[in-house]
Amino acid sequence: MGAPGCDARGHPTSGGRTPTLKTAPTPTRAARLTRTQIQAALKRAGRQRGIEAEADRLREVFRGEWAQPSLVEDALGKQMLALLIQLDAACTAADQLAEAVEEAFHSGHPLGPTPTTGADVNKVTGTRPPSATSSTA
């Protein structure tokens, strides 16, 4: 099983992709985030190492001069949240499609099941990346 906020392949799940953006969709709201809130968002995203340093870095970025007039910020914040919903839906659909292809390939494909042992094997195609198959003879 993957890390928190990630699926078995290590890809972020829809709940773990963009927690900081969902928490603070506008520059003004982002600037108000505390270090603890940023750390919690990073943990929800599946981050396991360097959380404190990344929270400090993000806090500095968020406190920069990014503010726009409040009507503009609100509109852009709503647009960004709508786009995040679309991104989450697209990623979820892609994950479901990959699972369906993997299942179909291994259960009914004439060439399957293909050996899929090892972390570097693509579960859908049963292939290895060139770096894993090339020899240095």
C-alpha positions in Angstrom: 0.0 0.0 0.0 1.2 3.5 -0.7 1.9 6.4 1.5 -0.9 8.4 3.2 -2.7 10.4 0.5 -1.4 8.1 -2.2 -2.7 5.0 -4.0 -0.8 1.7 -4.2 1.2 3.0 -7.1 2.4 6.0 -5.1 0.3 8.5 -7.0 -1.5 11.1 -5.0 -5.2 10.3 -4.4 -7.8 12.9 -5.1 -7.9 13.8 -1.4 -4.2 14.3 -1.3 -3.4 16.3 -4.4 -4.1 19.8 -3.5 -4.9 20.3 0.2 -3.0 23.6 0.6 -4.8 25.1 -2.4 -8.1 24.0 -1.1 -7.3 25.4 2.3 -6.3 28.8 1.0 -7.4 29.5 -2.5 -6.5 33.2 -2.5 -3.3 35.0 -1.6 -4.9 36.7 1.3 -6.1 33.5 2.8 -2.8 31.8 2.1 -0.9 34.6 3.9 -3.0 34.0 7.0 -2.1 30.3 7.3 -0.1 29.3 10.3 3.0 27.1 10.1 0.9 24.3 11.8 -1.9 24.6 9.2 0.6 24.4 6.4 2.3 21.3 8.0 -1.1 19.6 8.4 -1.9 20.3 4.7 1.5 18.8 3.7 0.8 15.7 5.8 -2.7 15.3 4.2 -1.0 15.5 0.8 1.2 12.5 1.8 4.4 14.3 2.5 6.5 12.4 5.1 9.9 14.1 5.1 11.0 17.7 5.3 7.6 18.9 6.4 8.9 21.6 8.7 11.3 23.1 6.1 8.7 23.0 3.4 6.1 24.6 5.6 8.6 27.4 6.4 9.4 27.9 2.7 5.7 28.0 1.7 4.9 30.4 4.5 7.5 32.8 3.2 6.1 32.5 -0.3 2.5 33.0 0.9 3.5 36.1 2.8 4.9 37.8 -0.3 3.1 40.6 -2.2 0.5 38.6 -4.1 -2.7 40.3 -3.0 -5.2 41.6 -5.6 -8.3 43.6 -5.1 -10.7 41.5 -3.0 -13.3 41.0 -5.8 -10.6 39.8 -8.1 -9.1 37.5 -5.5 -12.5 36.0 -4.7 -13.3 35.4 -8.3 -10.0 33.8 -9.0 -10.2 31.7 -5.9 -13.6 30.4 -6.9 -12.3 29.6 -10.4 -9.3 27.8 -9.0 -11.5 25.7 -6.7 -13.7 24.8 -9.7 -10.6 23.8 -11.6 -9.3 21.7 -8.7 -12.6 19.8 -8.7 -12.2 19.1 -12.4 -8.6 18.1 -11.9 -9.6 15.7 -9.1 -12.4 14.2 -11.3 -10.0 13.7 -14.2 -7.3 12.1 -12.0 -9.9 9.8 -10.4 -11.1 8.8 -13.8 -7.6 8.1 -15.0 -6.9 6.0 -11.9 -10.1 4.0 -12.5 -9.2 3.5 -16.1 -5.7 2.3 -15.3 -7.1 -0.2 -12.8 -9.6 -1.4 -15.3 -6.9 -1.8 -18.0 -4.6 -3.6 -15.5 -7.4 -6.0 -14.5 -8.5 -6.7 -18.1 -4.9 -7.2 -19.2 -4.1 -9.7 -16.4 -7.4 -11.6 -16.6 -8.3 -11.9 -20.2 -5.6 -10.7 -22.5 -4.2 -13.4 -24.8 -0.6 -12.5 -23.8 -1.4 -12.2 -20.1 -0.9 -12.7 -17.3 2.5 -11.2 -17.7 5.1 -11.5 -14.9 4.9 -8.4 -12.9 7.3 -8.9 -10.1 9.6 -6.1 -9.1 8.9 -2.5 -8.4 10.1 -1.3 -11.8 7.6 -3.3 -13.8 4.7 -1.4 -15.4 1.6 -3.2 -14.1 -0.5 -2.5 -17.2 2.0 -3.4 -20.0 4.3 -5.8 -18.1 7.3 -3.9 -19.4 10.3 -2.5 -17.6 11.8 0.9 -18.3 14.9 0.9 -20.5 17.2 1.6 -17.6 16.1 -1.7 -16.0 16.5 -3.8 -19.1 19.7 -2.5 -20.6 23.0 -4.2 -19.8 26.3 -2.6 -19.2 28.3 -5.4 -20.7 
